[in-house]
Amino acid sequence: MAEVSANAAPDARPAHEVSDVEAKLRAKKSKGEWVSQNINQVHEEQMTFGQRLADKLAVVAGSWSFILGFLGILLVWVIVNGVVLLNRSFDPYPFILLNLVLSGMAGVQAPVIMMSQNRQEAKDRLRAEHDYEVNLKAEMEIEQLHRKMDNLRERQWKELVEMQQTQIKLLEQQLAMLQQVADKK
């Protein structure tokens, strides 16, 4: 068995077999940097004002309070224009102005929600990459611990063999002395 140095590189594979992520992790480790990071904070720091606004709008537009409030506004619109202002309504039945407002709102709201979903997907991708890096680092650390344990075990075996050889020599010396004593008698 070849002896592995305690200061050996954590991975003895050739450079062409090491992935970019693994090389990045090794560089971070050699600099003493942490691999773990708060992905939410990283993502927030990268967002522009428009992206933040789109996310907030998507949160509001996707809530029950918005849906119920909007249904209330529609109901009031229909009641006011269909019943209260029967002769002087500003948007008589079939409520063409209301349809125009709803279409315009849907035309703006759908892309904003899609932008928010795309950002969430990018955030999920960033989280998955981070999870991979953390898992890879853990794997590299475990591999390094295995090497250290193998090195320790090999050193202990070597010391044990040396102790046994010393004991054998002592026993041979004692046996020789006993033989000399027996021969003198």
N, C-alpha and C positions, 0 to 999 in steps of 0.2 A: 504494500500500500504506500502510495506517495504521500509525503507529509505536506499538509497545507499550512501555509503561514497564517498566523492570526491577523496579520496586516494585509492579507491578500485582498485583491479587488473583490467586491461583492459578487461579481459575475465574471467568470473566466471565459465567456463566449467571445468569439471574434467580433470586431466592431460592425461588420456587415450583417450580423445576425441580430443586432440590437435595434429595436424599433425607435422611432423618433420620440415617442412618448417616454419610453424607458430612458433614453439619453437625457431628455429634459428633466426627468425625475432625479437622475443621478447628479445632474448639474445643480438642481435645487438642494439636494442633500449635501453636496460638497460645500455649498455656500451657507448651509445651516438654515435654509428657508423651510417653511412649513408647506406641505402639499395641500393640506385641508384648508378650505376657505369657505366663506359664506357666499354661496352662489346668488342668493337674493340680493345681497349688497353689491356684488360684482355686476349683476344685471341692472340694478337701479342706477349705478354710476354710469353705465353706457347709454341709458335712455335719454332721448332728446325731449324737449318740452312738448312737441307734437305727439310723441309716443305716449308720454304720461297722460296728456289730455285725452287721447284716444282710449287708453285703458280705463280712465275714470268714466268716460262716456259709456263704454261697453259695460262697466259695472252697473251704472245707473240704468241703462237701457235693458239690461238683463235681469232686473229685479222685479219682484211682485209688486212693490209699491209703484213703480213706473207703469206697469201694465194696468193695475187697478186705477191709478190716477188718469191714465190715458183713456181708459174705458169711460171714466167719469166725465172727462172733457168731451168725448164723442157723444155721450148721452145728453149732456147739457146742450151741445151744439144742435143736435137733432130736435130736442124739445123746444129750444128757443126759436129756431128757424122753421120748424114744422108746426108748432102749436101757438106759441106766444106771439110771434111776429107774423102771423098768418098772411096778412095782406102786405106788410112792409118788410119782409125778411130779406136779408142781404145775401143769403145763399139758399134759395128755395129748393124744394125737392126736385131732383135727385141729388142735391148737395154736390155740385160740380166743384165748387171751391174747396170743400172738405176733401174730395177725392184728390185734387191737385196738391193740397197740403200734405195729405197722407203719402202720396206717391213721392213727393219731394223729400219728405222725411225718411222714407224707406230707402230712397236712392242714396242718401247721405249716411244713414245709419248702417246699412249692410257693409259697405267698405270699411267703415270704422271698426265694426265688430270683427271683420276678417283680418284687419291689421293687428288688432289686439290678439286674435287667435294665433296669427303668425309669430308674434312676439312671444307668446306663451310656448309655442313650439320651439322657438330658438332657445328659450330659457330651459325647457325640458332637455333639449339636445346638450346644452352647456352642463346641466346637472348630470346627464348620463356620462359625458366625457370626464367630468370631475370624479364621479363614482368609479369609473374605469381607472383613473390615475391613482385614486386612493387604494383600490383593490390591488393594482399592480405594485404600488409601493409596499403594501402589506406583504404581498407575495415575495418581493425582493428582500424585505427584512427577514421573513421566515427562512428564505433560502440562505441568507447570510448567517442566521442563527444556527441553521443546520451545519453549515461549514465550520462555524466556531465549535459546535458540539463535537463534530467529527475530529477536528484538530485536538480538542481537549481529550477526547477518548483515545486518540492515537498516542498523544503524549503520555497519558496515564498508562497505556499498555507498554510503552517503551520503558517508563520508570519501573513498572512491575517486572518486566523481563530483566532489567538491570538489577533490581533487588533480588530476584530469584537467582541470577548468576552469582551475585555476591554471596548469597546464602549457600549456594552449592559449593563455592570455593571455601567458605568457612567450614562447611560440613566435611569437605575433602581434607582440609587441614586437620580437623579434629580426628577424622578417621585415620589419617597418617600418624598423628601423635599417639592414638590408641594402639595402632599397629606397632609403633616403636616401643611403647610400654609393654605390650604383650610379647614382643620379640626379646626384650631384656629379661624377662622372667623365665 
